[in-house]
Amino acid sequence: MDYDTLTLRPISPHLGAEVRDIDITRPLSNRQVEGLHHALGHFGVLFFRDQRFDFDSQKRFGRYFGDLDIHPNTPGPAGHPEILPIHADATTKMIAGEKWHSDVSCFQEPPLGSILHLHTVPPSGGDTLFASLGAAYDALSPRMKTYLEGLTAHHSGERNYRKRNRLNGVDDRGRVFPEADHPVVIRHPISGRRGLYVNRLFTTRINELPEEEGEALLRFLFEHCERPDFQIRFQWQPDSVAFWDNRAVLHLAIWDYYPQVRSGSRVTVKGGRIAA
């Protein structure tokens, strides 16, 4: 696509682009939204600097790309259920995203994308890593690609959310967390590129294999997807925004800044069924 309305600086051969000379806190034109949508599908994650979102402008930007989801475990601020607070300080016991994952892949219809705005960042550290699931698939041998075709994996929020609630003293008895089955290999709805769709945080088993075989295969796929070859690293600055495609990339938040403050908010754009 000709991105005539956008100024893009690609970050690596595999994924990521910085979008310059655009104010996403203000209303956008249809051409700008179309360009951003296609750029997201092509690059996997887009980065913006100097964007002073409030909750309303962040939600407006997210809604250009679809309806907004409500997080299954963490409630939003009063009047803004779609907002997921992201905050860590000296009292924090467990941060969000400290294992490689795709956001809420345990939904029957996983999110299209996530839009994270950080207004406060530590003096150093607090970076986020992103890894291309398409590049990970491409690097597999032809035999492994053939073997993975037709396999499905089970994704569950139970383990992750129960642990988080227990550490934070949240009583979640009686709550039911989402779970779903998705293809191990998917085709991206925008780019058409094939990619893996498993992650360490939510994927619990391969449905068509015995337990021991499935665990061994998942262990290999997790480590393969997380290889440095497929990664980029984003250094946050105050009022930076990252917009990533949950069908195309994994991400990992690095907690190397304790007890400093890292704070902001996220909205999540609804997606659809994941296609094999």
Secondary structure by P-SEA (a helix, b strand, c coil): ccccccccccccccbbbbbccccccccccaaaaaaaaaaaaaccbbbbccccccaaaaaaaaacccccccccccccccccccbbbbbbccccccccccccccccccccccccbbbbbbcccccccbbbbbbbaaaaaaaccaaaaaaaccbbbbbbaaaaaaaaaaaaccccccbbbbbbccccbbbbccccbbbbbbccccccccccccaaaaaaaaaaaaaaaaccccbbbbbbccbbbbbbccccbbbbbbcccccbbbbbbbbbbbbccccc
